[in-house]
Amino acid sequence: MGNENRELCLSGKGVTKVFGFGNRKTLAVDNVDFEFYSGDLISIVGESGSGKTTLIKMLLGLTSVTAGEISFMGQKRDIGTHRKKKEYWRGIQAIFQDPYSSYNTFSKIDSVLLDCIHMRGGRGLPRDQKIEMMREACSFVNLKFDEMTNKYPFELSGGQMQRLMIARIFLLKPKILLADEPTSMIDACSRATILDMLLKLRDEIGMTIIFITHDMGLAYYVSDTVYIMEKGKFVEHGSADEIILNPKADYTVQLLNDVPKIHDPWEFSRNRREPDWTEDFAGELSG
């Protein structure tokens, strides 16, 4: 489907972030443009230090923009007051890679979920209805609310904490979800479950999901569109197939060559052969 048939939900022109001053100045995000459409699943891929997490913090309004402009749902973003920022956060939410740092240690799970209901305007609902909404959200992520109530987040496993984060998103129903390495700190079985839940949530409420990752395999598996980020710049972007099977930037080729190939021999020589990433990578993913 062409972009002209879809709603532009988040875009940026010349978005830049500079930390520090003078000789200590660091250009973290360098004049990037982007267009994210409703219902799409986008991956921003880059190594540590590429600027992708700084960009996400700017998109969330947690870090100020040095230069450029961000637009939300077709309008220039205005988060100049606390009230406007809270209103913005009704439409855009995030899941971070470290579930243990995503919660207030002193807030019980009931409070975490109730805050989401209240944020969506449900503060005046009857208590029984609120409990039913929390029970439904927990059920969506394969948790039992009756086993969660009165517990603190630190009493849960990492996988349970990440599922609880998705339960929050289920209640909030934002237009956009920013997922910053959401599966990097949990085991492989939980990782697949979390990804499936996010994709199911996208399908149910038409949410746009933006993954931040260094994992090209994940990007190919989940994405409609892939942006490749190096040293604060987008070096290329396009459909997942375009980027994986016909990359144009040397950095993209480097990322693809770093993807482990199960059937390649392990060679420890400095002169090890370079793999044919196009054939091997496509074969791994289709197999």
C-alpha positions as CSV (number, residue, x, y, z in Angstrom):
1,M,0.0,0.0,0.0
2,G,1.4,3.4,-0.9
3,N,2.1,6.0,1.7
4,E,-0.4,8.4,0.1
5,N,-3.2,6.1,1.4
6,R,-2.1,6.2,5.0
7,E,-1.9,8.7,7.8
8,L,1.4,10.3,8.6
9,C,1.6,10.0,12.4
10,L,5.1,11.1,13.3
11,S,7.7,13.0,11.2
12,G,10.8,15.0,11.5
13,K,12.8,17.5,9.4
14,G,16.4,18.3,10.2
15,V,16.1,16.9,13.7
16,T,19.4,17.5,15.5
17,K,20.8,17.0,19.0
18,V,24.0,18.5,20.3
19,F,25.3,17.8,23.8
20,G,27.9,20.1,25.4
21,F,29.6,23.3,24.2
22,G,32.7,24.3,22.3
23,N,35.5,21.7,22.2
24,R,33.4,19.3,24.3
25,K,30.4,19.5,21.9
26,T,29.0,16.1,20.8
27,L,26.7,15.8,17.8
28,A,24.5,12.9,18.8
29,V,21.8,13.2,16.2
30,D,22.7,14.9,13.0
31,N,20.0,16.6,10.8
32,V,17.8,13.5,10.3
33,D,14.5,13.4,8.4
34,F,11.9,10.7,8.8
35,E,8.2,9.8,8.1
36,F,6.4,7.1,10.1
37,Y,2.9,6.1,9.0
38,S,0.0,4.8,11.1
39,G,-0.1,1.0,11.5
40,D,3.5,0.6,10.3
41,L,6.2,-1.4,12.0
42,I,9.5,0.4,11.7
43,S,13.0,-0.5,12.9
44,I,15.8,1.9,13.5
45,V,19.0,-0.1,13.4
46,G,22.4,0.8,14.5
47,E,25.3,-0.1,16.9
48,S,25.7,1.4,20.3
49,G,26.5,5.1,20.1
50,S,24.8,5.5,16.7
51,G,22.3,8.0,18.2
52,K,19.2,5.9,18.0
53,T,18.4,6.0,21.7
54,T,18.9,9.8,21.8
55,L,16.5,10.1,18.9
56,I,13.9,8.1,20.7
57,K,14.2,10.3,23.8
58,M,13.6,13.3,21.6
59,L,10.6,11.7,20.0
60,L,9.2,11.1,23.5
61,G,9.9,14.6,24.6
62,L,12.3,13.5,27.3
63,T,15.3,15.2,25.6
64,S,15.1,18.6,24.0
65,V,15.7,19.1,20.3
66,T,18.6,21.4,19.4
67,A,17.5,22.1,15.9
68,G,14.8,20.8,13.5
69,E,11.1,20.1,13.9
70,I,9.0,17.1,14.9
71,S,5.4,16.8,13.9
72,F,2.7,14.5,15.5
73,M,-0.4,13.5,13.6
74,G,0.2,16.2,11.0
75,Q,0.7,19.1,13.4
76,K,3.9,20.6,14.6
77,R,4.5,19.1,18.0
78,D,3.9,21.4,21.0
79,I,5.0,20.1,24.4
80,G,5.9,23.4,25.9
81,T,3.9,22.9,29.1
82,H,3.5,20.0,31.5
83,R,-0.2,19.7,30.5
84,K,0.6,19.6,26.8
85,K,3.3,17.0,27.4
86,K,0.9,14.7,29.3
87,E,-1.6,15.1,26.5
88,Y,1.2,14.1,24.0
89,W,2.0,11.1,26.1
90,R,-1.5,9.8,25.7
91,G,-0.6,9.2,22.0
92,I,3.0,8.1,22.3
93,Q,4.5,5.6,24.8
94,A,7.6,3.5,25.2
95,I,8.9,0.2,26.4
96,F,12.6,0.2,27.4
97,Q,15.2,-2.6,27.4
98,D,15.7,-2.7,31.2
99,P,12.3,-3.7,32.8
100,Y,13.8,-3.2,36.3
101,S,14.4,0.5,35.7
102,S,10.9,1.1,34.2
103,Y,8.9,1.0,37.4
104,N,8.7,3.0,40.6
105,T,10.0,0.6,43.2
106,F,7.4,1.8,45.7
107,S,4.3,1.5,43.4
108,K,2.3,-1.8,43.5
109,I,1.2,-3.4,40.2
110,D,-2.4,-2.2,40.9
111,S,-1.2,1.4,41.0
112,V,0.8,1.0,37.8
113,L,-2.3,-0.3,35.9
114,L,-4.7,2.2,37.5
115,D,-2.5,5.1,36.5
116,C,-3.0,4.0,32.8
117,I,-6.8,3.8,33.2
118,H,-6.8,7.3,34.8
119,M,-4.5,8.7,32.1
120,R,-7.0,7.5,29.5
121,G,-9.8,9.5,31.3
122,G,-11.2,6.6,33.4
123,R,-10.7,8.0,36.8
124,G,-14.4,8.2,37.5
125,L,-15.2,4.7,36.4
126,P,-16.6,2.2,39.1
127,R,-13.9,0.2,40.9
128,D,-15.4,-3.1,39.6
129,Q,-15.0,-1.9,36.0
130,K,-11.4,-0.8,36.6
131,I,-10.6,-4.2,38.0
132,E,-12.2,-5.9,35.0
133,M,-10.1,-3.7,32.7
134,M,-6.9,-4.6,34.6
135,R,-7.8,-8.2,34.5
136,E,-8.4,-8.1,30.7
137,A,-5.0,-6.3,30.2
138,C,-3.2,-8.9,32.3
139,S,-5.0,-11.7,30.4
140,F,-3.8,-10.2,27.1
141,V,-0.2,-10.8,28.1
142,N,-0.8,-14.2,29.8
143,L,-0.7,-12.9,33.3
144,K,-3.3,-13.5,36.0
145,F,-4.3,-10.3,37.7
146,D,-5.4,-12.1,40.9
147,E,-1.8,-13.3,41.2
148,M,-0.4,-9.9,40.4
149,T,-2.5,-7.7,42.8
150,N,-0.7,-6.2,45.8
151,K,2.7,-7.3,44.5
152,Y,5.5,-4.9,43.7
153,P,7.2,-5.1,40.2
154,F,10.5,-6.3,41.7
155,E,8.7,-9.5,42.8
156,L,8.2,-10.5,39.1
157,S,10.7,-12.0,36.7
158,G,12.2,-9.9,33.9
159,G,9.8,-11.6,31.4
160,Q,6.8,-10.9,33.6
161,M,7.8,-7.3,34.0
162,Q,8.1,-6.8,30.2
163,R,4.7,-8.4,29.8
164,L,3.3,-6.0,32.4
165,M,4.7,-3.1,30.4
166,I,2.7,-4.4,27.4
167,A,-0.4,-4.7,29.6
168,R,0.1,-0.9,30.3
169,I,0.2,-0.3,26.5
170,F,-3.0,-2.4,26.1
171,L,-4.7,-0.1,28.6
172,L,-3.3,3.2,27.2
173,K,-3.8,2.3,23.5
174,P,-1.4,4.9,22.2
175,K,-1.1,5.7,18.5
176,I,2.7,5.1,18.6
177,L,4.8,2.7,20.7
178,L,8.6,3.2,20.9
179,A,10.2,-0.1,21.8
180,D,13.9,0.4,22.7
181,E,15.6,-3.1,22.6
182,P,12.5,-4.5,24.5
183,T,13.7,-8.1,24.3
184,S,17.5,-7.8,24.9
185,M,17.5,-8.6,28.6
186,I,15.1,-11.6,28.7
187,D,15.5,-15.2,27.7
188,A,14.9,-16.5,24.1
189,C,11.5,-18.1,25.0
190,S,10.2,-14.9,26.6
191,R,11.6,-12.9,23.7
192,A,9.5,-14.6,21.1
193,T,6.4,-14.3,23.4
194,I,7.0,-10.5,23.8
195,L,7.4,-10.0,20.1
196,D,4.2,-11.9,19.3
197,M,2.3,-9.9,21.9
198,L,3.5,-6.6,20.4
199,L,2.6,-7.7,16.9
200,K,-0.9,-8.8,18.1
201,L,-1.3,-5.5,19.8
202,R,-0.4,-3.6,16.7
203,D,-3.0,-5.7,14.7
204,E,-5.7,-5.1,17.3
205,I,-5.5,-1.4,17.7
206,G,-3.7,-0.2,14.6
207,M,-0.8,1.1,16.6
208,T,2.5,2.2,14.9
209,I,5.5,0.4,16.5
210,I,9.0,1.8,16.2
211,F,11.7,-0.7,17.3
212,I,15.1,0.5,18.3
213,T,17.6,-2.3,17.8
214,H,21.1,-3.4,16.8
215,D,19.7,-6.8,15.6
216,M,19.2,-7.0,11.8
217,G,17.5,-10.3,12.1
218,L,14.8,-8.8,14.4
219,A,14.5,-5.8,12.1
220,Y,13.9,-8.1,9.0
221,Y,11.5,-10.3,10.9
222,V,9.1,-7.6,12.2
223,S,9.5,-4.5,10.0
224,D,7.7,-2.9,7.2
225,T,10.3,-0.2,7.0
226,V,13.9,-0.1,8.2
227,Y,16.1,3.0,8.9
228,I,19.9,2.4,9.3
229,M,21.6,4.8,11.7
230,E,25.3,5.5,11.8
231,K,27.0,8.3,13.8
232,G,23.8,10.2,14.3
233,K,22.7,10.1,10.6
234,F,20.3,7.9,8.7
235,V,22.5,6.4,6.0
236,E,19.6,4.7,4.2
237,H,16.0,3.6,4.7
238,G,13.5,1.6,2.8
239,S,11.4,-1.6,3.0
240,A,12.9,-4.5,5.0
241,D,13.5,-6.4,1.7
242,E,15.2,-3.5,0.0
243,I,17.5,-2.9,2.9
244,I,18.4,-6.5,3.6
245,L,18.6,-7.8,0.0
246,N,19.9,-4.7,-1.8
247,P,21.8,-2.5,0.7
248,K,23.4,0.7,-0.6
249,A,25.4,1.9,2.4
250,D,28.7,0.3,3.4
251,Y,27.6,0.4,7.1
252,T,24.5,-1.6,6.3
253,V,26.7,-4.3,4.6
254,Q,28.9,-4.3,7.7
255,L,25.8,-4.9,10.0
256,L,24.6,-7.7,7.7
257,N,28.0,-9.3,7.7
258,D,28.0,-9.3,11.5
259,V,24.8,-11.4,11.6
260,P,25.9,-14.9,12.8
261,K,25.6,-17.7,10.2
262,I,24.9,-21.0,11.9
263,H,26.4,-23.1,9.0
264,D,29.5,-21.0,8.5
265,P,32.8,-22.5,9.7
266,W,34.4,-20.7,12.7
267,E,37.7,-19.3,11.6
268,F,40.0,-17.4,14.0
269,S,42.5,-16.3,11.4
270,R,42.8,-12.6,10.7
271,N,42.4,-13.5,7.0
272,R,39.1,-15.3,7.4
273,R,36.9,-15.3,4.3
274,E,34.1,-12.8,4.0
275,P,30.7,-14.5,3.8
276,D,28.2,-13.9,1.0
277,W,25.7,-12.2,3.3
278,T,23.0,-11.8,0.8
279,E,22.5,-15.5,0.2
280,D,23.3,-16.7,3.7
281,F,21.2,-14.1,5.5
282,A,18.1,-14.6,3.3
283,G,18.5,-18.3,3.7
284,E,18.7,-18.1,7.5
285,L,15.5,-16.0,7.6
286,S,13.5,-18.0,5.2
287,G,14.6,-21.3,6.8
